[in-house]
Amino acid sequence: MADALSVIPTAVLRNLSDKLYEKRKNAAQEIEEIVKQLAMAGDHDKITTMINLLTNEFTSSPQANHRKGGLIGLAAATVETISKP
């Protein structure tokens, strides 16, 4: 998890769990850009670590905004990794 925290800025993680949808959406867009950069660099281990962080820490959270942020973050990461040829 420490590796994912070094890849995703703390502000993005905080916004991902914000109660406002716009902040969560902006954080997901930043995650999409990070995943795009990592995919182009071929660093698939960090992408996997990010997905594990979103799955374990966000989507499994008892707090609704954390779960929503985790899902939108996973969607952003997935769209970027799938769209790469």
MOPAC internal coordinates of N, CA, C and O (Angstrom, degrees):
PM7 1SCF
backbone

  N    0.0000 0     0.00 0     0.00 0    0    0    0
  C    1.4406 1     0.00 0     0.00 0    1    0    0
  C    1.5150 1   111.14 1     0.00 0    2    1    0
  O    1.2310 1   119.54 1   147.27 1    3    2    1
  N    1.3175 1   118.48 1   -32.73 1    3    2    1
  C    1.4527 1   121.18 1  -179.74 1    5    3    2
  C    1.5175 1   110.92 1   -61.25 1    6    5    3
  O    1.2310 1   120.44 1   147.20 1    7    6    5
  N    1.3345 1   116.76 1   -32.80 1    7    6    5
  C    1.4539 1   120.44 1   179.04 1    9    7    6
  C    1.5222 1   110.70 1   -66.68 1   10    9    7
  O    1.2310 1   119.83 1   139.37 1   11   10    9
  N    1.3131 1   117.92 1   -40.63 1   11   10    9
  C    1.4614 1   121.60 1   178.89 1   13   11   10
  C    1.5211 1   110.65 1   -67.41 1   14   13   11
  O    1.2310 1   120.58 1   144.40 1   15   14   13
  N    1.3271 1   116.50 1   -35.60 1   15   14   13
  C    1.4566 1   119.60 1   178.40 1   17   15   14
  C    1.5194 1   111.79 1   -67.80 1   18   17   15
  O    1.2310 1   120.19 1   153.85 1   19   18   17
  N    1.3313 1   117.24 1   -26.15 1   19   18   17
  C    1.4587 1   119.36 1   176.85 1   21   19   18
  C    1.5229 1   111.25 1   -78.97 1   22   21   19
  O    1.2310 1   119.88 1   159.30 1   23   22   21
  N    1.3312 1   117.83 1   -20.70 1   23   22   21
  C    1.4542 1   121.94 1  -179.91 1   25   23   22
  C    1.5273 1   111.32 1   -89.16 1   26   25   23
  O    1.2310 1   120.53 1   138.06 1   27   26   25
  N    1.3205 1   116.59 1   -41.94 1   27   26   25
  C    1.4632 1   121.44 1  -179.96 1   29   27   26
  C    1.5278 1   108.48 1   -96.23 1   30   29   27
  O    1.2310 1   120.01 1   -59.03 1   31   30   29
  N    1.3305 1   117.58 1   120.97 1   31   30   29
  C    1.4669 1   119.24 1   178.71 1   33   31   30
  C    1.5301 1   111.94 1   -60.95 1   34   33   31
  O    1.2310 1   121.00 1   -29.59 1   35   34   33
  N    1.3067 1   115.69 1   150.41 1   35   34   33
  C    1.4570 1   122.27 1  -178.21 1   37   35   34
  C    1.5267 1   111.40 1   -59.13 1   38   37   35
  O    1.2310 1   120.42 1   141.31 1   39   38   37
  N    1.3344 1   116.80 1   -38.69 1   39   38   37
  C    1.4698 1   120.43 1  -179.80 1   41   39   38
  C    1.5254 1   110.96 1   -62.79 1   42   41   39
  O    1.2310 1   120.38 1   143.75 1   43   42   41
  N    1.3240 1   116.88 1   -36.25 1   43   42   41
  C    1.4609 1   120.37 1   178.82 1   45   43   42
  C    1.5263 1   109.87 1   -67.10 1   46   45   43
  O    1.2310 1   120.30 1   136.70 1   47   46   45
  N    1.3154 1   117.04 1   -43.30 1   47   46   45
  C    1.4606 1   120.34 1   178.01 1   49   47   46
  C    1.5276 1   111.44 1   -63.01 1   50   49   47
  O    1.2310 1   120.78 1   141.25 1   51   50   49
  N    1.3104 1   116.11 1   -38.75 1   51   50   49
  C    1.4687 1   120.25 1   178.55 1   53   51   50
  C    1.5290 1   110.51 1   -66.29 1   54   53   51
  O    1.2310 1   120.51 1   136.16 1   55   54   53
  N    1.3417 1   116.63 1   -43.84 1   55   54   53
  C    1.4635 1   119.97 1  -179.97 1   57   55   54
  C    1.5231 1   111.98 1   -69.15 1   58   57   55
  O    1.2310 1   120.46 1   152.56 1   59   58   57
  N    1.3112 1   116.72 1   -27.44 1   59   58   57
  C    1.4549 1   120.68 1   179.54 1   61   59   58
  C    1.5290 1   111.71 1   -64.44 1   62   61   59
  O    1.2310 1   120.58 1   154.67 1   63   62   61
  N    1.3150 1   116.50 1   -25.33 1   63   62   61
  C    1.4643 1   120.48 1  -179.72 1   65   63   62
  C    1.5304 1   112.45 1  -107.45 1   66   65   63
  O    1.2310 1   120.38 1  -166.14 1   67   66   65
  N    1.3210 1   116.89 1    13.86 1   67   66   65
  C    1.4564 1   121.07 1  -179.22 1   69   67   66
  C    1.5287 1   110.91 1   -70.67 1   70   69   67
  O    1.2310 1   120.52 1   -23.66 1   71   70   69
  N    1.3253 1   116.62 1   156.34 1   71   70   69
  C    1.4604 1   119.34 1  -179.66 1   73   71   70
  C    1.5221 1   112.43 1   -76.36 1   74   73   71
  O    1.2310 1   119.83 1   160.57 1   75   74   73
  N    1.3242 1   117.92 1   -19.43 1   75   74   73
  C    1.4602 1   121.28 1   179.30 1   77   75   74
  C    1.5298 1   110.69 1   -86.76 1   78   77   75
  O    1.2310 1   121.16 1   -51.30 1   79   78   77
  N    1.3216 1   115.38 1   128.70 1   79   78   77
  C    1.4595 1   121.11 1  -178.67 1   81   79   78
  C    1.5303 1   111.75 1   -59.32 1   82   81   79
  O    1.2310 1   120.03 1   140.12 1   83   82   81
  N    1.3309 1   117.54 1   -39.88 1   83   82   81
  C    1.4672 1   120.85 1  -178.01 1   85   83   82
  C    1.5259 1   111.94 1   -60.30 1   86   85   83
  O    1.2310 1   120.27 1   140.46 1   87   86   85
  N    1.3136 1   117.10 1   -39.54 1   87   86   85
  C    1.4659 1   120.32 1   178.43 1   89   87   86
  C    1.5243 1   110.88 1   -67.68 1   90   89   87
  O    1.2310 1   120.67 1   139.45 1   91   90   89
  N    1.3310 1   116.32 1   -40.55 1   91   90   89
  C    1.4651 1   119.60 1   177.35 1   93   91   90
  C    1.5274 1   110.45 1   -64.73 1   94   93   91
  O    1.2310 1   120.50 1   139.78 1   95   94   93
  N    1.3276 1   116.64 1   -40.22 1   95   94   93
  C    1.4613 1   121.19 1   179.88 1   97   95   94
  C    1.5287 1   110.90 1   -64.50 1   98   97   95
  O    1.2310 1   120.31 1   136.20 1   99   98   97
  N    1.3281 1   117.02 1   -43.80 1   99   98   97
  C    1.4706 1   120.70 1   178.43 1  101   99   98
  C    1.5219 1   111.19 1   -63.84 1  102  101   99
  O    1.2310 1   120.40 1   141.25 1  103  102  101
  N    1.3203 1   116.84 1   -38.75 1  103  102  101
  C    1.4630 1   120.25 1   177.62 1  105  103  102
  C    1.5252 1   110.49 1   -65.28 1  106  105  103
  O    1.2310 1   120.48 1   141.27 1  107  106  105
  N    1.3201 1   116.69 1   -38.73 1  107  106  105
  C    1.4703 1   120.37 1   177.85 1  109  107  106
  C    1.5260 1   110.85 1   -65.23 1  110  109  107
  O    1.2310 1   120.16 1   142.81 1  111  110  109
  N    1.3001 1   117.29 1   -37.19 1  111  110  109
  C    1.4628 1   120.35 1   177.25 1  113  111  110
  C    1.5262 1   110.86 1   -65.35 1  114  113  111
  O    1.2310 1   120.56 1   143.36 1  115  114  113
  N    1.3197 1   116.54 1   -36.64 1  115  114  113
  C    1.4651 1   119.46 1   176.58 1  117  115  114
  C    1.5292 1   110.42 1   -67.84 1  118  117  115
  O    1.2310 1   120.42 1   141.48 1  119  118  117
  N    1.3296 1   116.79 1   -38.52 1  119  118  117
  C    1.4680 1   120.22 1   176.68 1  121  119  118
  C    1.5274 1   109.57 1   -62.57 1  122  121  119
  O    1.2310 1   120.59 1   140.13 1  123  122  121
  N    1.3212 1   116.48 1   -39.87 1  123  122  121
  C    1.4595 1   120.44 1   178.29 1  125  123  122
  C    1.5320 1   110.88 1   -60.06 1  126  125  123
  O    1.2310 1   120.41 1   137.55 1  127  126  125
  N    1.3195 1   116.83 1   -42.45 1  127  126  125
  C    1.4710 1   120.58 1   178.47 1  129  127  126
  C    1.5312 1   111.36 1   -65.85 1  130  129  127
  O    1.2310 1   120.49 1   139.82 1  131  130  129
  N    1.3261 1   116.67 1   -40.18 1  131  130  129
  C    1.4678 1   120.33 1   179.11 1  133  131  130
  C    1.5189 1   109.93 1   -63.51 1  134  133  131
  O    1.2310 1   120.68 1   135.99 1  135  134  133
  N    1.3331 1   116.31 1   -44.01 1  135  134  133
  C    1.4666 1   120.31 1   179.78 1  137  135  134
  C    1.5212 1   110.34 1   -64.81 1  138  137  135
  O    1.2310 1   120.40 1   141.55 1  139  138  137
  N    1.3197 1   116.85 1   -38.45 1  139  138  137
  C    1.4665 1   120.42 1   178.42 1  141  139  138
  C    1.5316 1   110.25 1   -61.05 1  142  141  139
  O    1.2310 1   120.31 1   134.66 1  143  142  141
  N    1.3257 1   117.02 1   -45.34 1  143  142  141
  C    1.4636 1   120.95 1   179.05 1  145  143  142
  C    1.5236 1   111.28 1   -63.81 1  146  145  143
  O    1.2310 1   120.51 1   137.40 1  147  146  145
  N    1.3238 1   116.63 1   -42.60 1  147  146  145
  C    1.4612 1   120.17 1   179.80 1  149  147  146
  C    1.5261 1   111.16 1   -66.69 1  150  149  147
  O    1.2310 1   120.20 1   141.96 1  151  150  149
  N    1.3252 1   117.22 1   -38.04 1  151  150  149
  C    1.4651 1   120.65 1   179.40 1  153  151  150
  C    1.5246 1   110.86 1   -66.25 1  154  153  151
  O    1.2310 1   120.51 1   139.30 1  155  154  153
  N    1.3119 1   116.63 1   -40.70 1  155  154  153
  C    1.4679 1   120.01 1   178.39 1  157  155  154
  C    1.5171 1   111.30 1   -66.87 1  158  157  155
  O    1.2310 1   120.56 1   148.46 1  159  158  157
  N    1.3364 1   116.53 1   -31.54 1  159  158  157
  C    1.4546 1   121.04 1   178.07 1  161  159  158
  C    1.5327 1   111.81 1   -81.84 1  162  161  159
  O    1.2310 1   120.61 1   169.87 1  163  162  161
  N    1.3298 1   116.45 1   -10.13 1  163  162  161
  C    1.4619 1   120.28 1   179.82 1  165  163  162
  C    1.5155 1   113.89 1    77.59 1  166  165  163
  O    1.2310 1   120.23 1  -159.54 1  167  166  165
  N    1.3209 1   117.16 1    20.46 1  167  166  165
  C    1.4640 1   121.53 1  -178.04 1  169  167  166
  C    1.5307 1   110.14 1   -92.80 1  170  169  167
  O    1.2310 1   120.62 1  -108.22 1  171  170  169
  N    1.3160 1   116.43 1    71.78 1  171  170  169
  C    1.4543 1   121.98 1  -175.01 1  173  171  170
  C    1.5237 1   112.51 1   -72.57 1  174  173  171
  O    1.2310 1   119.80 1   156.47 1  175  174  173
  N    1.3164 1   117.99 1   -23.53 1  175  174  173
  C    1.4672 1   120.45 1   177.42 1  177  175  174
  C    1.5278 1   111.11 1   -64.58 1  178  177  175
  O    1.2310 1   120.30 1   138.85 1  179  178  177
  N    1.3320 1   117.03 1   -41.15 1  179  178  177
  C    1.4637 1   120.15 1   178.97 1  181  179  178
  C    1.5255 1   110.99 1   -68.77 1  182  181  179
  O    1.2310 1   120.39 1   144.94 1  183  182  181
  N    1.3311 1   116.86 1   -35.06 1  183  182  181
  C    1.4641 1   119.95 1   176.92 1  185  183  182
  C    1.5271 1   109.28 1   -64.02 1  186  185  183
  O    1.2310 1   120.40 1   135.70 1  187  186  185
  N    1.3182 1   116.83 1   -44.30 1  187  186  185
  C    1.4565 1   121.12 1   177.98 1  189  187  186
  C    1.5237 1   110.91 1   -61.46 1  190  189  187
  O    1.2310 1   120.47 1   139.24 1  191  190  189
  N    1.3199 1   116.70 1   -40.76 1  191  190  189
  C    1.4624 1   120.95 1   178.84 1  193  191  190
  C    1.5231 1   110.84 1   -64.12 1  194  193  191
  O    1.2310 1   120.36 1   139.88 1  195  194  193
  N    1.3420 1   116.92 1   -40.12 1  195  194  193
  C    1.4617 1   120.76 1   177.82 1  197  195  194
  C    1.5263 1   111.01 1   -63.75 1  198  197  195
  O    1.2310 1   120.68 1   136.75 1  199  198  197
  N    1.3245 1   116.30 1   -43.25 1  199  198  197
  C    1.4619 1   120.31 1   179.84 1  201  199  198
  C    1.5277 1   110.31 1   -64.33 1  202  201  199
  O    1.2310 1   120.49 1   139.60 1  203  202  201
  N    1.3232 1   116.68 1   -40.40 1  203  202  201
  C    1.4717 1   120.30 1   176.85 1  205  203  202
  C    1.5269 1   111.27 1   -63.23 1  206  205  203
  O    1.2310 1   120.12 1   139.70 1  207  206  205
  N    1.3270 1   117.38 1   -40.30 1  207  206  205
  C    1.4662 1   121.35 1   178.01 1  209  207  206
  C    1.5246 1   109.88 1   -61.80 1  210  209  207
  O    1.2310 1   120.52 1   132.31 1  211  210  209
  N    1.3281 1   116.61 1   -47.69 1  211  210  209
  C    1.4653 1   119.87 1  -179.38 1  213  211  210
  C    1.5241 1   110.90 1   -63.19 1  214  213  211
  O    1.2310 1   120.59 1   141.22 1  215  214  213
  N    1.3076 1   116.48 1   -38.78 1  215  214  213
  C    1.4642 1   120.36 1  -179.04 1  217  215  214
  C    1.5208 1   111.43 1   -70.09 1  218  217  215
  O    1.2310 1   120.37 1   130.68 1  219  218  217
  N    1.3189 1   116.90 1   -49.32 1  219  218  217
  C    1.4640 1   120.93 1  -173.42 1  221  219  218
  C    1.5163 1   114.04 1   -77.73 1  222  221  219
  O    1.2310 1   120.44 1   139.52 1  223  222  221
  N    1.3122 1   116.76 1   -40.48 1  223  222  221
  C    1.4651 1   119.73 1  -173.49 1  225  223  222
  C    1.5303 1   113.37 1   -92.53 1  226  225  223
  O    1.2310 1   120.19 1   152.92 1  227  226  225
  N    1.3085 1   117.24 1   -27.08 1  227  226  225
  C    1.4607 1   119.11 1  -175.00 1  229  227  226
  C    1.5252 1   112.96 1  -105.94 1  230  229  227
  O    1.2310 1   119.85 1   124.02 1  231  230  229
  N    1.3249 1   117.89 1   -55.98 1  231  230  229
  C    1.4676 1   118.82 1  -174.54 1  233  231  230
  C    1.5201 1   112.56 1   -69.80 1  234  233  231
  O    1.2310 1   119.73 1   159.89 1  235  234  233
  N    1.3056 1   118.12 1   -20.11 1  235  234  233
  C    1.4672 1   121.25 1   178.39 1  237  235  234
  C    1.5234 1   112.54 1   -94.43 1  238  237  235
  O    1.2310 1   120.09 1  -175.41 1  239  238  237
  N    1.3173 1   117.42 1     4.59 1  239  238  237
  C    1.4549 1   121.86 1  -177.03 1  241  239  238
  C    1.5274 1   111.39 1   -73.75 1  242  241  239
  O    1.2310 1   120.29 1   -33.71 1  243  242  241
  N    1.3349 1   117.05 1   146.29 1  243  242  241
  C    1.4636 1   119.37 1   175.50 1  245  243  242
  C    1.5371 1   112.82 1   -73.48 1  246  245  243
  O    1.2310 1   120.43 1   165.09 1  247  246  245
  N    1.3404 1   116.79 1   -14.91 1  247  246  245
  C    1.4630 1   120.53 1  -179.22 1  249  247  246
  C    1.5294 1   109.94 1   -87.51 1  250  249  247
  O    1.2310 1   121.07 1   -51.10 1  251  250  249
  N    1.3232 1   115.56 1   128.90 1  251  250  249
  C    1.4668 1   121.67 1  -174.30 1  253  251  250
  C    1.5327 1   112.55 1   -60.21 1  254  253  251
  O    1.2310 1   119.90 1   139.14 1  255  254  253
  N    1.3208 1   117.79 1   -40.86 1  255  254  253
  C    1.4632 1   119.51 1  -178.00 1  257  255  254
  C    1.5262 1   112.20 1   -67.84 1  258  257  255
  O    1.2310 1   120.53 1   147.96 1  259  258  257
  N    1.3199 1   116.59 1   -32.04 1  259  258  257
  C    1.4609 1   120.11 1   175.07 1  261  259  258
  C    1.5297 1   110.20 1   -65.82 1  262  261  259
  O    1.2310 1   120.90 1   136.76 1  263  262  261
  N    1.3189 1   115.89 1   -43.24 1  263  262  261
  C    1.4726 1   119.66 1   179.14 1  265  263  262
  C    1.5258 1   111.01 1   -63.87 1  266  265  263
  O    1.2310 1   120.61 1   136.44 1  267  266  265
  N    1.3265 1   116.44 1   -43.56 1  267  266  265
  C    1.4660 1   120.08 1   179.00 1  269  267  266
  C    1.5241 1   110.70 1   -62.29 1  270  269  267
  O    1.2310 1   120.58 1   136.88 1  271  270  269
  N    1.3269 1   116.49 1   -43.12 1  271  270  269
  C    1.4623 1   120.93 1   178.24 1  273  271  270
  C    1.5113 1   111.86 1   -64.37 1  274  273  271
  O    1.2310 1   120.59 1   139.83 1  275  274  273
  N    1.3296 1   116.47 1   -40.17 1  275  274  273
  C    1.4577 1   120.03 1   177.65 1  277  275  274
  C    1.5136 1   112.15 1   -62.54 1  278  277  275
  O    1.2310 1   120.48 1   138.88 1  279  278  277
  N    1.3192 1   116.69 1   -41.12 1  279  278  277
  C    1.4592 1   120.51 1  -179.92 1  281  279  278
  C    1.5229 1   112.40 1   -67.95 1  282  281  279
  O    1.2310 1   120.35 1   137.40 1  283  282  281
  N    1.3227 1   116.93 1   -42.60 1  283  282  281
  C    1.4597 1   118.83 1   179.79 1  285  283  282
  C    1.5344 1   110.22 1   -70.21 1  286  285  283
  O    1.2310 1   120.47 1   146.55 1  287  286  285
  N    1.3347 1   116.70 1   -33.45 1  287  286  285
  C    1.4668 1   120.11 1   175.69 1  289  287  286
  C    1.5214 1   111.91 1   -67.01 1  290  289  287
  O    1.2310 1   120.45 1   138.24 1  291  290  289
  N    1.3282 1   116.75 1   -41.76 1  291  290  289
  C    1.4672 1   120.33 1   176.37 1  293  291  290
  C    1.5218 1   111.00 1   -63.97 1  294  293  291
  O    1.2310 1   120.56 1   140.25 1  295  294  293
  N    1.3192 1   116.53 1   -39.75 1  295  294  293
  C    1.4644 1   119.79 1   178.48 1  297  295  294
  C    1.5226 1   110.81 1   -62.39 1  298  297  295
  O    1.2310 1   120.41 1   137.44 1  299  298  297
  N    1.3241 1   116.82 1   -42.56 1  299  298  297
  C    1.4602 1   120.54 1   179.32 1  301  299  298
  C    1.5223 1   111.26 1   -64.39 1  302  301  299
  O    1.2310 1   120.50 1   137.48 1  303  302  301
  N    1.3202 1   116.66 1   -42.52 1  303  302  301
  C    1.4694 1   120.29 1   179.39 1  305  303  302
  C    1.5159 1   110.91 1   -67.42 1  306  305  303
  O    1.2310 1   120.38 1   141.28 1  307  306  305
  N    1.3093 1   116.88 1   -38.72 1  307  306  305
  C    1.4607 1   121.07 1  -177.89 1  309  307  306
  C    1.5218 1   111.68 1   -69.74 1  310  309  307
  O    1.2310 1   120.48 1   136.36 1  311  310  309
  N    1.3092 1   116.68 1   -43.64 1  311  310  309
  C    1.4707 1   120.17 1   179.40 1  313  311  310
  C    1.5157 1   109.94 1   -59.48 1  314  313  311
  O    1.2310 1   120.53 1   139.15 1  315  314  313
  N    1.3048 1   116.58 1   -40.85 1  315  314  313
  C    1.4637 1   119.26 1  -178.26 1  317  315  314
  C    1.5231 1   111.29 1   -70.59 1  318  317  315
  O    1.2310 1   119.73 1   139.95 1  319  318  317
  N    1.3053 1   118.12 1   -40.05 1  319  318  317
  C    1.4655 1   119.06 1  -177.92 1  321  319  318
  C    1.5235 1   111.12 1   -74.30 1  322  321  319
  O    1.2310 1   119.95 1   149.26 1  323  322  321
  N    1.3266 1   117.71 1   -30.74 1  323  322  321
  C    1.4644 1   119.94 1   178.61 1  325  323  322
  C    1.5264 1   111.12 1   -75.46 1  326  325  323
  O    1.2310 1   120.10 1   142.99 1  327  326  325
  N    1.3270 1   117.41 1   -37.01 1  327  326  325
  C    1.4658 1   120.21 1  -175.69 1  329  327  326
  C    1.5185 1   112.46 1   -74.70 1  330  329  327
  O    1.2310 1   119.78 1   167.57 1  331  330  329
  N    1.3198 1   118.03 1   -12.43 1  331  330  329
  C    1.4618 1   120.78 1   178.15 1  333  331  330
  C    1.5280 1   108.91 1   -73.50 1  334  333  331
  O    1.2310 1   120.35 1   -53.74 1  335  334  333
  N    1.3722 1   116.94 1   126.26 1  335  334  333
  C    1.4639 1   119.21 1  -177.77 1  337  335  334
  C    1.5067 1   114.03 1   -67.64 1  338  337  335
  O    1.2310 1   120.10 1   180.00 1  339  338  337

